[in-house]
Amino acid sequence: MFKNKRLFYAILVFISLALAGFLAGCNQTEKQQPSDAPDGTGFNLVFKYGVGARNELDTFNGTFTKDMIIDPPVTVNLTLSKEELDTIYQKMKEIDFFAYPDRFSVSVHSGESTGMITPYSSYYFKVAYDSGLKELWWEDKITNKDEKAEKLRELIEFIKNIVEAKKEYKELPPPRGGYD
């Protein structure tokens, strides 16, 4: 009986450890690369840009908010077509956007002089794709050459050009004032 009891407890411990390991493995989240094309509703974004990141494209809610500088911001309904969303998604994949850190900055090597601008633009991305979510924040104040920064600026201009070509955007009043 003693031998059987010891064997019973050994098997019980082994099963418990195996089950615990399996359950822990199921809880691991692996950062996945997005697929080649988002499914129809699987890609949306919030894109904020400008001084203080006060302009906002929100494809989740189909809106655009324009910074009016000294006046209150203006929000209008503005939606992007599936084709426009697909081209943004493909551009993100092209520059490897999903591998950027959540807080991006231009690295300056020691001994290298640093160029800075003021006022500067800030950018925020919240991107839902496939079953993932990517957020990125960047304060674009350092002018030193950086390949990843250049690629991100290309993406930003790409999205802004799509927004600014929309009828709803063109009908917005110009802002009064400016930033110093």
C-alpha positions as a Markdown table, in Angstrom:
| # | Residue | x | y | z |
|---|---|---|---|---|
| 1 | Met | 0.0 | 0.0 | 0.0 |
| 2 | Phe | 2.8 | 2.4 | 0.8 |
| 3 | Lys | 4.4 | 1.9 | -2.6 |
| 4 | Asn | 1.1 | 2.5 | -4.4 |
| 5 | Lys | 0.4 | 5.6 | -2.3 |
| 6 | Arg | 3.9 | 7.0 | -3.2 |
| 7 | Leu | 3.2 | 6.2 | -6.9 |
| 8 | Phe | -0.2 | 7.8 | -6.6 |
| 9 | Tyr | 1.2 | 11.1 | -5.2 |
| 10 | Ala | 4.0 | 11.1 | -7.8 |
| 11 | Ile | 1.5 | 10.8 | -10.6 |
| 12 | Leu | -0.7 | 13.5 | -9.0 |
| 13 | Val | 2.2 | 15.9 | -8.7 |
| 14 | Phe | 3.3 | 15.2 | -12.3 |
| 15 | Ile | -0.2 | 15.8 | -13.7 |
| 16 | Ser | -0.6 | 19.0 | -11.6 |
| 17 | Leu | 2.7 | 20.4 | -12.9 |
| 18 | Ala | 1.9 | 19.4 | -16.5 |
| 19 | Leu | -1.5 | 21.1 | -16.2 |
| 20 | Ala | 0.0 | 24.2 | -14.7 |
| 21 | Gly | 2.6 | 24.4 | -17.4 |
| 22 | Phe | -0.1 | 24.0 | -20.1 |
| 23 | Leu | -2.4 | 26.7 | -18.6 |
| 24 | Ala | 0.5 | 29.1 | -18.2 |
| 25 | Gly | 1.4 | 28.5 | -21.9 |
| 26 | Cys | -2.1 | 29.3 | -23.0 |
| 27 | Asn | -2.0 | 32.6 | -21.2 |
| 28 | Gln | 1.1 | 33.8 | -23.1 |
| 29 | Thr | 0.4 | 36.5 | -25.6 |
| 30 | Glu | 2.6 | 36.5 | -28.6 |
| 31 | Lys | 3.1 | 39.7 | -30.6 |
| 32 | Gln | 2.0 | 38.8 | -34.1 |
| 33 | Gln | 2.9 | 40.4 | -37.3 |
| 34 | Pro | -0.2 | 41.5 | -39.1 |
| 35 | Ser | -1.5 | 39.5 | -42.1 |
| 36 | Asp | -1.1 | 40.9 | -45.6 |
| 37 | Ala | -4.6 | 42.4 | -45.7 |
| 38 | Pro | -6.9 | 43.2 | -42.9 |
| 39 | Asp | -10.3 | 41.6 | -42.9 |
| 40 | Gly | -13.1 | 44.0 | -43.8 |
| 41 | Thr | -13.7 | 45.4 | -40.3 |
| 42 | Gly | -10.4 | 44.4 | -38.8 |
| 43 | Phe | -8.4 | 47.6 | -39.4 |
| 44 | Asn | -9.2 | 51.0 | -37.9 |
| 45 | Leu | -7.1 | 53.8 | -36.5 |
| 46 | Val | -7.0 | 56.9 | -34.4 |
| 47 | Phe | -4.3 | 59.2 | -35.8 |
| 48 | Lys | -3.6 | 62.5 | -34.0 |
| 49 | Tyr | -1.1 | 65.0 | -35.4 |
| 50 | Gly | 0.1 | 68.5 | -35.4 |
| 51 | Val | 1.2 | 70.8 | -32.6 |
| 52 | Gly | 0.0 | 69.0 | -29.4 |
| 53 | Ala | -1.4 | 66.3 | -31.6 |
| 54 | Arg | -4.7 | 68.3 | -31.7 |
| 55 | Asn | -5.9 | 67.1 | -35.2 |
| 56 | Glu | -7.6 | 63.7 | -35.0 |
| 57 | Leu | -8.7 | 61.2 | -37.6 |
| 58 | Asp | -10.8 | 58.5 | -35.9 |
| 59 | Thr | -11.9 | 55.8 | -38.3 |
| 60 | Phe | -13.5 | 53.8 | -35.4 |
| 61 | Asn | -16.2 | 56.6 | -35.2 |
| 62 | Gly | -15.9 | 58.0 | -38.7 |
| 63 | Thr | -14.9 | 61.5 | -37.5 |
| 64 | Phe | -12.2 | 64.1 | -38.0 |
| 65 | Thr | -11.3 | 66.9 | -35.6 |
| 66 | Lys | -9.5 | 69.9 | -36.8 |
| 67 | Asp | -7.4 | 72.1 | -34.5 |
| 68 | Met | -8.6 | 75.7 | -34.9 |
| 69 | Ile | -5.7 | 77.0 | -32.8 |
| 70 | Ile | -7.4 | 79.9 | -30.9 |
| 71 | Asp | -10.9 | 78.8 | -31.6 |
| 72 | Pro | -12.5 | 75.5 | -30.3 |
| 73 | Pro | -11.7 | 72.5 | -32.4 |
| 74 | Val | -14.2 | 71.5 | -35.1 |
| 75 | Thr | -15.4 | 67.8 | -35.5 |
| 76 | Val | -17.0 | 66.5 | -38.7 |
| 77 | Asn | -18.1 | 63.2 | -39.9 |
| 78 | Leu | -15.4 | 61.8 | -42.2 |
| 79 | Thr | -15.0 | 58.2 | -43.3 |
| 80 | Leu | -12.4 | 56.5 | -45.3 |
| 81 | Ser | -13.2 | 53.9 | -47.9 |
| 82 | Lys | -12.1 | 50.3 | -47.6 |
| 83 | Glu | -9.6 | 51.0 | -50.3 |
| 84 | Glu | -8.1 | 54.0 | -48.5 |
| 85 | Leu | -7.9 | 52.0 | -45.3 |
| 86 | Asp | -6.2 | 49.1 | -47.2 |
| 87 | Thr | -3.6 | 51.5 | -48.7 |
| 88 | Ile | -2.8 | 52.9 | -45.2 |
| 89 | Tyr | -2.5 | 49.4 | -43.9 |
| 90 | Gln | -0.2 | 48.4 | -46.7 |
| 91 | Lys | 2.0 | 51.5 | -46.2 |
| 92 | Met | 2.2 | 50.6 | -42.5 |
| 93 | Lys | 3.4 | 47.1 | -43.4 |
| 94 | Glu | 5.8 | 48.5 | -46.0 |
| 95 | Ile | 7.6 | 50.7 | -43.3 |
| 96 | Asp | 7.4 | 47.9 | -40.6 |
| 97 | Phe | 5.2 | 50.2 | -38.5 |
| 98 | Phe | 4.1 | 47.4 | -36.2 |
| 99 | Ala | 7.7 | 46.8 | -35.1 |
| 100 | Tyr | 8.2 | 50.5 | -34.0 |
| 101 | Pro | 8.4 | 51.0 | -30.2 |
| 102 | Asp | 5.3 | 52.4 | -28.5 |
| 103 | Arg | 7.3 | 55.6 | -27.7 |
| 104 | Phe | 9.4 | 56.5 | -30.7 |
| 105 | Ser | 12.2 | 59.0 | -30.7 |
| 106 | Val | 15.2 | 59.9 | -32.9 |
| 107 | Ser | 18.4 | 58.6 | -31.4 |
| 108 | Val | 21.3 | 61.0 | -31.2 |
| 109 | His | 24.8 | 59.5 | -30.8 |
| 110 | Ser | 27.1 | 61.0 | -28.2 |
| 111 | Gly | 29.3 | 63.8 | -29.6 |
| 112 | Glu | 26.7 | 64.4 | -32.4 |
| 113 | Ser | 25.2 | 67.8 | -32.6 |
| 114 | Thr | 21.4 | 67.9 | -32.2 |
| 115 | Gly | 19.1 | 70.0 | -34.3 |
| 116 | Met | 15.7 | 70.8 | -32.8 |
| 117 | Ile | 12.6 | 72.7 | -34.0 |
| 118 | Thr | 9.9 | 74.5 | -32.2 |
| 119 | Pro | 7.0 | 74.4 | -32.3 |
| 120 | Tyr | 7.1 | 70.8 | -33.3 |
| 121 | Ser | 4.5 | 68.2 | -34.3 |
| 122 | Ser | 3.4 | 65.3 | -32.1 |
| 123 | Tyr | 1.9 | 62.2 | -33.4 |
| 124 | Tyr | -0.2 | 59.5 | -31.8 |
| 125 | Phe | -1.4 | 56.3 | -33.5 |
| 126 | Lys | -3.8 | 53.7 | -32.1 |
| 127 | Val | -4.2 | 51.0 | -34.8 |
| 128 | Ala | -6.5 | 48.0 | -34.5 |
| 129 | Tyr | -5.5 | 45.3 | -37.0 |
| 130 | Asp | -6.5 | 41.7 | -37.3 |
| 131 | Ser | -6.7 | 40.8 | -33.6 |
| 132 | Gly | -4.0 | 43.1 | -32.4 |
| 133 | Leu | -3.6 | 46.7 | -31.2 |
| 134 | Lys | -0.6 | 48.9 | -31.8 |
| 135 | Glu | -0.1 | 52.3 | -30.2 |
| 136 | Leu | 2.7 | 54.7 | -31.1 |
| 137 | Trp | 3.6 | 58.2 | -29.7 |
| 138 | Trp | 6.2 | 60.5 | -31.2 |
| 139 | Glu | 7.3 | 64.1 | -30.6 |
| 140 | Asp | 9.0 | 65.1 | -33.8 |
| 141 | Lys | 11.3 | 67.8 | -32.5 |
| 142 | Ile | 14.8 | 66.4 | -33.4 |
| 143 | Thr | 15.9 | 67.1 | -37.0 |
| 144 | Asn | 18.9 | 64.8 | -37.2 |
| 145 | Lys | 18.8 | 62.2 | -40.0 |
| 146 | Asp | 17.1 | 59.0 | -39.0 |
| 147 | Glu | 15.8 | 56.4 | -41.5 |
| 148 | Lys | 12.9 | 55.2 | -39.2 |
| 149 | Ala | 11.8 | 58.8 | -38.6 |
| 150 | Glu | 11.8 | 59.5 | -42.4 |
| 151 | Lys | 9.7 | 56.4 | -43.0 |
| 152 | Leu | 7.3 | 57.5 | -40.3 |
| 153 | Arg | 7.0 | 61.0 | -41.8 |
| 154 | Glu | 6.2 | 59.4 | -45.2 |
| 155 | Leu | 3.4 | 57.4 | -43.5 |
| 156 | Ile | 2.1 | 60.6 | -41.8 |
| 157 | Glu | 2.1 | 62.6 | -45.0 |
| 158 | Phe | 0.4 | 59.7 | -46.8 |
| 159 | Ile | -2.5 | 59.6 | -44.3 |
| 160 | Lys | -2.7 | 63.5 | -44.2 |
| 161 | Asn | -3.0 | 63.6 | -48.0 |
| 162 | Ile | -5.9 | 61.1 | -47.9 |
| 163 | Val | -7.7 | 63.1 | -45.3 |
| 164 | Glu | -7.0 | 66.5 | -46.9 |
| 165 | Ala | -8.3 | 65.3 | -50.2 |
| 166 | Lys | -11.8 | 64.6 | -48.7 |
| 167 | Lys | -14.7 | 67.0 | -49.4 |
| 168 | Glu | -15.5 | 67.1 | -45.7 |
| 169 | Tyr | -12.0 | 68.3 | -44.8 |
| 170 | Lys | -12.0 | 70.9 | -47.6 |
| 171 | Glu | -15.2 | 72.4 | -46.3 |
| 172 | Leu | -13.7 | 73.1 | -42.9 |
| 173 | Pro | -12.8 | 76.7 | -42.1 |
| 174 | Pro | -9.2 | 77.7 | -41.9 |
| 175 | Pro | -7.8 | 78.1 | -38.4 |
| 176 | Arg | -7.2 | 81.6 | -37.0 |
| 177 | Gly | -3.8 | 82.3 | -35.4 |
| 178 | Gly | -0.7 | 80.2 | -35.4 |
| 179 | Tyr | 1.8 | 78.5 | -33.1 |
| 180 | Asp | 5.1 | 80.2 | -32.1 |
